[in-house]
Amino acid sequence: KELANLTNQLSSKLKKVADQTPDARYKEQLTGLARFMRDRATQVKMIAAVKVACGGDAGQVSSAADGLKTTISESVSTLKASELKRRRTRMAGRAAQIQKV
């Protein structure tokens, strides 16, 4: 349950970053990852609840958690790429201003 709550918080922060991103491609990618992350967290929570109620091995839970981990890693990579692009754009703008002087 706590994992799902933390993931939902991360998902909502990812949506806020997506709303502030001017690049449509990154905005769409971040929004999609936020939704997918939220869905994965719900999946982990549901599978864990069923396993607790019915017993059995934790293979499905760990598999779902691995999927969530992959989604979070992809989100971090996308955020890093977006930040690098923003920095490059700002530096190019500064360089153009310096050249004018």
DSSP file (Angstrom, degrees, kcal/mol; ACC not computed):
  #  RESIDUE AA STRUCTURE BP1 BP2  ACC     N-H-->O    O-->H-N    N-H-->O    O-->H-N    TCO  KAPPA ALPHA  PHI   PSI    X-CA   Y-CA   Z-CA
    1    1 A K     >        0   0    0      0, 0.0     4,-2.1     0, 0.0     5,-0.1   0.000 360.0 360.0 360.0 -42.8    0.0    0.0    0.0
    2    2 A E  H  >  +     0   0    0      1,-0.2     4,-2.6     2,-0.2     5,-0.2   0.888 360.0  53.9 -64.6 -38.8    2.8    2.4    0.9
    3    3 A L  H  > S+     0   0    0      1,-0.2     4,-2.4     2,-0.2    -1,-0.2   0.907 108.7  49.3 -60.9 -41.9    4.6    1.6   -2.4
    4    4 A A  H  > S+     0   0    0      2,-0.2     4,-2.4     1,-0.2    -1,-0.2   0.897 110.7  50.2 -64.7 -40.6    1.4    2.5   -4.3
    5    5 A N  H  X S+     0   0    0     -4,-2.1     4,-1.9     2,-0.2    -2,-0.2   0.931 112.5  46.1 -64.2 -45.1    1.1    5.8   -2.3
    6    6 A L  H  X S+     0   0    0     -4,-2.6     4,-2.3     1,-0.2    -2,-0.2   0.896 112.7  50.7 -64.0 -40.1    4.7    6.8   -3.0
    7    7 A T  H  X S+     0   0    0     -4,-2.4     4,-2.7    -5,-0.2    -1,-0.2   0.894 108.4  51.9 -65.8 -39.5    4.3    5.8   -6.7
    8    8 A N  H  X S+     0   0    0     -4,-2.4     4,-2.2     2,-0.2    -1,-0.2   0.876 109.2  50.6 -64.8 -36.3    1.2    7.9   -7.0
    9    9 A Q  H  X S+     0   0    0     -4,-1.9     4,-2.0     2,-0.2    -2,-0.2   0.926 112.1  46.8 -64.3 -44.2    3.0   10.9   -5.5
   10   10 A L  H  X S+     0   0    0     -4,-2.3     4,-2.3     1,-0.2    -2,-0.2   0.898 110.8  53.1 -63.4 -40.6    5.8   10.4   -8.0
   11   11 A S  H  X S+     0   0    0     -4,-2.7     4,-2.0     1,-0.2    -1,-0.2   0.899 108.2  49.5 -61.7 -41.9    3.3   10.1  -10.8
   12   12 A S  H  X S+     0   0    0     -4,-2.2     4,-1.7     2,-0.2    -1,-0.2   0.873 110.8  49.8 -68.2 -35.7    1.6   13.4   -9.9
   13   13 A K  H  X S+     0   0    0     -4,-2.0     4,-2.2     2,-0.2    -1,-0.2   0.877 108.6  53.5 -67.1 -36.8    5.0   15.1   -9.8
   14   14 A L  H  X S+     0   0    0     -4,-2.3     4,-2.3     1,-0.2    -2,-0.2   0.886 106.9  51.7 -64.2 -38.9    5.8   13.7  -13.2
   15   15 A K  H  X S+     0   0    0     -4,-2.0     4,-2.2     2,-0.2    -1,-0.2   0.885 107.9  52.3 -64.5 -38.4    2.5   15.1  -14.5
   16   16 A K  H  X S+     0   0    0     -4,-1.7     4,-1.2     2,-0.2    -2,-0.2   0.909 110.2  47.9 -64.0 -41.6    3.5   18.6  -13.1
   17   17 A V  H  X S+     0   0    0     -4,-2.2     4,-0.8     1,-0.2     3,-0.4   0.910 110.6  52.3 -63.8 -41.5    6.8   18.4  -14.9
   18   18 A A  H >< S+     0   0    0     -4,-2.3     3,-0.7     1,-0.2    -2,-0.2   0.886 105.9  54.0 -61.9 -39.2    5.0   17.4  -18.1
   19   19 A D  H 3< S+     0   0    0     -4,-2.2    -1,-0.2     1,-0.2    -2,-0.2   0.799 111.0  46.3 -65.7 -27.9    2.7   20.3  -17.8
   20   20 A Q  H 3< S+     0   0    0     -4,-1.2    -1,-0.2    -3,-0.4    -2,-0.2   0.547  89.6 101.4 -91.0  -8.2    5.7   22.7  -17.6
   21   21 A T    <<  -     0   0    0     -4,-0.8     6,-0.1    -3,-0.7    61,-0.0  -0.652  55.9-161.1 -82.3 124.5    7.6   21.1  -20.5
   22   22 A P        +     0   0    0      0, 0.0     2,-0.5     0, 0.0    -1,-0.1   0.776  67.9  91.6 -75.4 -24.3    7.3   23.1  -23.7
   23   23 A D     >  -     0   0    0      1,-0.2     4,-2.4    59,-0.1     5,-0.2  -0.600  66.1-154.4 -76.4 118.4    8.4   20.2  -25.9
   24   24 A A  H  > S+     0   0    0     -2,-0.5     4,-2.5     1,-0.2     5,-0.2   0.854  91.3  55.0 -62.6 -36.8    5.2   18.3  -27.0
   25   25 A R  H  > S+     0   0    0      2,-0.2     4,-2.2     1,-0.2    -1,-0.2   0.932 112.3  41.8 -64.9 -45.7    7.1   15.0  -27.5
   26   26 A Y  H  > S+     0   0    0      2,-0.2     4,-3.1     1,-0.2     5,-0.3   0.880 112.4  55.7 -68.5 -36.9    8.5   15.0  -23.9
   27   27 A K  H  X S+     0   0    0     -4,-2.4     4,-2.4     1,-0.2    -2,-0.2   0.938 110.8  44.0 -59.5 -46.8    5.2   16.2  -22.5
   28   28 A E  H  X S+     0   0    0     -4,-2.5     4,-2.4     2,-0.2    -1,-0.2   0.906 114.9  49.2 -64.7 -41.8    3.4   13.2  -24.1
   29   29 A Q  H  X S+     0   0    0     -4,-2.2     4,-2.4    -5,-0.2    -2,-0.2   0.922 113.3  45.7 -65.4 -44.3    6.1   10.8  -23.0
   30   30 A L  H  X S+     0   0    0     -4,-3.1     4,-2.3     2,-0.2    -2,-0.2   0.897 112.7  50.4 -66.8 -40.3    6.1   12.0  -19.4
   31   31 A T  H  X S+     0   0    0     -4,-2.4     4,-2.2    -5,-0.3    -2,-0.2   0.920 111.9  48.2 -63.3 -43.4    2.3   12.0  -19.2
   32   32 A G  H  X S+     0   0    0     -4,-2.4     4,-2.6     1,-0.2    -2,-0.2   0.904 111.8  49.1 -63.2 -42.1    2.2    8.4  -20.6
   33   33 A L  H  X S+     0   0    0     -4,-2.4     4,-2.8     2,-0.2    -1,-0.2   0.884 108.9  53.4 -65.6 -37.5    4.8    7.3  -18.1
   34   34 A A  H  X S+     0   0    0     -4,-2.3     4,-2.1     2,-0.2    -2,-0.2   0.926 112.4  44.2 -62.9 -44.2    3.0    8.9  -15.2
   35   35 A R  H  X S+     0   0    0     -4,-2.2     4,-2.4     2,-0.2    -2,-0.2   0.929 115.0  48.2 -64.9 -44.4   -0.2    7.1  -16.1
   36   36 A F  H  X S+     0   0    0     -4,-2.6     4,-2.5     1,-0.2    -2,-0.2   0.892 110.5  52.0 -64.0 -39.8    1.6    3.8  -16.7
   37   37 A M  H  X S+     0   0    0     -4,-2.8     4,-2.3     2,-0.2    -1,-0.2   0.918 109.8  48.8 -62.3 -44.5    3.4    4.2  -13.4
   38   38 A R  H  X S+     0   0    0     -4,-2.1     4,-2.0     1,-0.2    -2,-0.2   0.905 112.1  49.2 -62.2 -41.7    0.2    4.7  -11.5
   39   39 A D  H  X S+     0   0    0     -4,-2.4     4,-2.3     1,-0.2    -2,-0.2   0.900 110.0  50.9 -65.1 -40.9   -1.4    1.7  -13.2
   40   40 A R  H  X S+     0   0    0     -4,-2.5     4,-2.6     2,-0.2    -2,-0.2   0.902 108.7  51.7 -63.2 -41.0    1.7   -0.5  -12.3
   41   41 A A  H  X S+     0   0    0     -4,-2.3     4,-2.3     1,-0.2    -1,-0.2   0.906 110.0  49.0 -62.9 -41.2    1.4    0.6   -8.7
   42   42 A T  H  X S+     0   0    0     -4,-2.0     4,-2.6     2,-0.2    -1,-0.2   0.898 110.0  52.4 -63.9 -40.1   -2.2   -0.3   -8.6
   43   43 A Q  H  X S+     0   0    0     -4,-2.3     4,-2.6     2,-0.2     5,-0.3   0.930 109.9  47.5 -61.7 -46.3   -1.4   -3.7  -10.2
   44   44 A V  H  X S+     0   0    0     -4,-2.6     4,-2.5     1,-0.2     5,-0.2   0.925 112.7  50.0 -60.3 -44.5    1.3   -4.4   -7.5
   45   45 A K  H  X S+     0   0    0     -4,-2.3     4,-2.1     1,-0.2    -2,-0.2   0.911 113.0  45.6 -61.5 -44.5   -1.1   -3.4   -4.7
   46   46 A M  H  X S+     0   0    0     -4,-2.6     4,-2.2     2,-0.2    -2,-0.2   0.924 113.8  47.6 -67.2 -44.8   -3.9   -5.6   -6.1
   47   47 A I  H  X S+     0   0    0     -4,-2.6     4,-2.5     1,-0.2    -2,-0.2   0.910 112.3  50.4 -64.0 -41.1   -1.7   -8.7   -6.6
   48   48 A A  H  X S+     0   0    0     -4,-2.5     4,-2.2    -5,-0.3    -1,-0.2   0.904 109.8  50.6 -63.1 -40.7   -0.2   -8.3   -3.2
   49   49 A A  H  X S+     0   0    0     -4,-2.1     4,-2.2    -5,-0.2    -1,-0.2   0.906 111.6  47.6 -64.5 -40.9   -3.6   -8.1   -1.6
   50   50 A V  H  X S+     0   0    0     -4,-2.2     4,-2.9     2,-0.2     5,-0.4   0.910 111.5  50.6 -66.2 -41.8   -4.8  -11.2   -3.4
   51   51 A K  H  X S+     0   0    0     -4,-2.5     4,-2.2     1,-0.2    -2,-0.2   0.880 110.9  48.8 -65.1 -37.1   -1.6  -13.1   -2.4
   52   52 A V  H  < S+     0   0    0     -4,-2.2    -1,-0.2     2,-0.2    -2,-0.2   0.916 116.2  43.3 -66.5 -42.2   -2.0  -12.1    1.3
   53   53 A A  H  < S+     0   0    0     -4,-2.2    -2,-0.2    -5,-0.2    -1,-0.2   0.883 129.1  25.3 -71.6 -39.1   -5.7  -13.2    1.2
   54   54 A C  H  < S-     0   0    0     -4,-2.9    -3,-0.2     1,-0.2    -2,-0.2   0.608  98.3-138.9-104.0 -14.4   -5.2  -16.5   -0.7
   55   55 A G     <  +     0   0    0     -4,-2.2    -1,-0.2    -5,-0.4     2,-0.2  -0.323  44.8 122.3  81.8-172.8   -1.6  -17.3    0.1
   56   56 A G        -     0   0    0     -4,-0.1    -1,-0.1    -2,-0.1     2,-0.0  -0.520  64.4 -33.2 108.4-177.1    0.8  -18.7   -2.5
   57   57 A D        -     0   0    0     -2,-0.2     3,-0.3     1,-0.1     4,-0.2  -0.286  44.6-130.5 -78.2 164.6    4.1  -17.7   -3.9
   58   58 A A  S  > S+     0   0    0      1,-0.2     4,-2.6     2,-0.1     5,-0.2   0.146  74.2 112.1 -99.8  18.1    5.2  -14.1   -4.3
   59   59 A G  H  > S+     0   0    0      1,-0.2     4,-2.2     2,-0.2    -1,-0.2   0.904  78.5  46.5 -59.5 -44.9    6.4  -14.5   -7.9
   60   60 A Q  H  > S+     0   0    0     -3,-0.3     4,-2.6     2,-0.2    -1,-0.2   0.889 112.0  51.5 -66.0 -38.7    3.6  -12.4   -9.4
   61   61 A V  H  > S+     0   0    0      2,-0.2     4,-2.5     1,-0.2    -2,-0.2   0.938 112.2  45.0 -64.6 -46.2    4.2   -9.7   -6.8
   62   62 A S  H  X S+     0   0    0     -4,-2.6     4,-2.2     2,-0.2    -1,-0.2   0.871 112.8  52.1 -67.4 -35.0    7.9   -9.5   -7.5
   63   63 A S  H  X S+     0   0    0     -4,-2.2     4,-1.9    -5,-0.2    -2,-0.2   0.922 111.7  45.9 -64.7 -44.1    7.3   -9.6  -11.2
   64   64 A A  H  X S+     0   0    0     -4,-2.6     4,-2.0     2,-0.2    -2,-0.2   0.883 112.2  51.6 -65.6 -38.2    4.8   -6.7  -11.0
   65   65 A A  H  X S+     0   0    0     -4,-2.5     4,-2.4     2,-0.2    -2,-0.2   0.877 107.7  52.5 -66.3 -37.4    7.3   -4.8   -8.7
   66   66 A D  H  X S+     0   0    0     -4,-2.2     4,-2.2     2,-0.2    -1,-0.2   0.890 108.1  51.6 -63.9 -38.6   10.0   -5.3  -11.3
   67   67 A G  H  X S+     0   0    0     -4,-1.9     4,-2.1     2,-0.2    -2,-0.2   0.903 109.7  49.1 -63.1 -41.0    7.8   -3.9  -13.9
   68   68 A L  H  X S+     0   0    0     -4,-2.0     4,-2.4     2,-0.2    -2,-0.2   0.901 109.0  52.9 -63.9 -41.3    7.1   -0.8  -11.7
   69   69 A K  H  X S+     0   0    0     -4,-2.4     4,-2.4     1,-0.2    -2,-0.2   0.907 108.6  50.1 -60.9 -42.3   10.9   -0.4  -11.2
   70   70 A T  H  X S+     0   0    0     -4,-2.2     4,-2.4     2,-0.2    -1,-0.2   0.907 109.8  50.6 -63.0 -42.5   11.4   -0.5  -15.0
   71   71 A T  H  X S+     0   0    0     -4,-2.1     4,-2.0     1,-0.2    -2,-0.2   0.902 110.7  48.7 -63.0 -41.5    8.8    2.2  -15.5
   72   72 A I  H  X S+     0   0    0     -4,-2.4     4,-2.3     2,-0.2    -1,-0.2   0.906 110.5  51.2 -65.8 -40.8   10.3    4.4  -12.8
   73   73 A S  H  X S+     0   0    0     -4,-2.4     4,-2.3     1,-0.2    -2,-0.2   0.906 109.5  50.1 -62.2 -42.1   13.8    4.0  -14.4
   74   74 A E  H  X S+     0   0    0     -4,-2.4     4,-2.3     1,-0.2    -1,-0.2   0.886 109.4  52.3 -62.6 -38.5   12.4    5.0  -17.8
   75   75 A S  H  X S+     0   0    0     -4,-2.0     4,-2.4     2,-0.2    -2,-0.2   0.918 109.0  48.8 -64.0 -43.8   10.8    8.0  -16.2
   76   76 A V  H  X S+     0   0    0     -4,-2.3     4,-2.4     2,-0.2    -2,-0.2   0.912 111.2  50.4 -63.0 -42.7   14.1    9.1  -14.7
   77   77 A S  H  X S+     0   0    0     -4,-2.3     4,-2.3     1,-0.2    -1,-0.2   0.903 110.8  49.0 -62.2 -41.3   15.9    8.6  -18.0
   78   78 A T  H  X S+     0   0    0     -4,-2.3     4,-2.4     2,-0.2    -2,-0.2   0.904 110.5  50.5 -65.3 -41.6   13.2   10.7  -19.8
   79   79 A L  H  X S+     0   0    0     -4,-2.4     4,-2.4     2,-0.2    -2,-0.2   0.904 110.3  50.1 -62.6 -41.1   13.5   13.5  -17.2
   80   80 A K  H  X S+     0   0    0     -4,-2.4     4,-2.4     2,-0.2    -2,-0.2   0.921 111.2  48.2 -63.3 -43.7   17.3   13.5  -17.5
   81   81 A A  H  X S+     0   0    0     -4,-2.3     4,-2.1     1,-0.2    -2,-0.2   0.897 111.4  50.6 -63.6 -40.3   17.0   13.8  -21.3
   82   82 A S  H  X S+     0   0    0     -4,-2.4     4,-2.2     2,-0.2    -1,-0.2   0.909 110.8  48.6 -63.8 -42.8   14.5   16.6  -21.0
   83   83 A E  H  X S+     0   0    0     -4,-2.4     4,-2.5     2,-0.2    -2,-0.2   0.900 110.2  51.5 -65.6 -41.0   16.7   18.5  -18.6
   84   84 A L  H  X S+     0   0    0     -4,-2.4     4,-2.4     1,-0.2    -1,-0.2   0.900 109.8  49.9 -62.4 -40.2   19.8   18.1  -20.9
   85   85 A K  H  X S+     0   0    0     -4,-2.1     4,-2.3     2,-0.2    -2,-0.2   0.914 110.4  50.1 -65.0 -41.8   17.7   19.4  -23.8
   86   86 A R  H  X S+     0   0    0     -4,-2.2     4,-2.4     2,-0.2    -2,-0.2   0.917 111.4  48.8 -61.6 -43.4   16.6   22.4  -21.8
   87   87 A R  H  X S+     0   0    0     -4,-2.5     4,-2.7     1,-0.2     5,-0.2   0.917 110.5  50.5 -62.7 -43.3   20.2   23.2  -20.7
   88   88 A R  H  X S+     0   0    0     -4,-2.4     4,-2.3     1,-0.2    -1,-0.2   0.907 110.8  49.4 -61.6 -42.0   21.4   22.9  -24.3
   89   89 A T  H  X S+     0   0    0     -4,-2.3     4,-2.0     2,-0.2    -1,-0.2   0.915 112.3  47.6 -64.3 -43.6   18.7   25.3  -25.5
   90   90 A R  H  X S+     0   0    0     -4,-2.4     4,-2.3     2,-0.2    -2,-0.2   0.908 112.1  49.6 -63.8 -41.8   19.6   27.8  -22.8
   91   91 A M  H  X S+     0   0    0     -4,-2.7     4,-2.6     1,-0.2    -2,-0.2   0.884 109.4  51.5 -66.4 -37.8   23.3   27.6  -23.5
   92   92 A A  H  X S+     0   0    0     -4,-2.3     4,-2.1    -5,-0.2    -1,-0.2   0.900 110.2  50.0 -64.7 -39.3   22.6   28.1  -27.2
   93   93 A G  H  X S+     0   0    0     -4,-2.0     4,-1.9     2,-0.2    -2,-0.2   0.900 111.7  47.6 -64.3 -41.4   20.6   31.2  -26.4
   94   94 A R  H  X S+     0   0    0     -4,-2.3     4,-2.4     2,-0.2    -2,-0.2   0.904 110.2  52.2 -66.1 -41.4   23.3   32.6  -24.2
   95   95 A A  H  X S+     0   0    0     -4,-2.6     4,-2.2     1,-0.2    -2,-0.2   0.893 108.4  51.3 -62.4 -39.3   25.9   31.9  -26.8
   96   96 A A  H  X S+     0   0    0     -4,-2.1     4,-1.3     1,-0.2    -1,-0.2   0.891 109.8  49.9 -65.3 -38.2   23.8   33.8  -29.4
   97   97 A Q  H  X S+     0   0    0     -4,-1.9     4,-0.9     1,-0.2    -2,-0.2   0.901 110.2  50.2 -65.8 -40.4   23.6   36.7  -27.0
   98   98 A I  H >< S+     0   0    0     -4,-2.4     3,-0.6     1,-0.2    -2,-0.2   0.892 107.3  54.3 -65.2 -39.1   27.3   36.8  -26.4
   99   99 A Q  H 3< S+     0   0    0     -4,-2.2    -1,-0.2     1,-0.2    -2,-0.2   0.817 102.2  58.0 -65.4 -30.0   28.0   36.7  -30.2
  100  100 A K  H 3<        0   0    0     -4,-1.3    -1,-0.2     1,-0.3    -2,-0.2   0.807 360.0 360.0 -68.3 -28.4   25.8   39.8  -30.6
  101  101 A V    <<        0   0    0     -4,-0.9    -1,-0.3    -3,-0.6    -2,-0.2   0.463 360.0 360.0 -79.7 360.0   28.0   41.7  -28.2
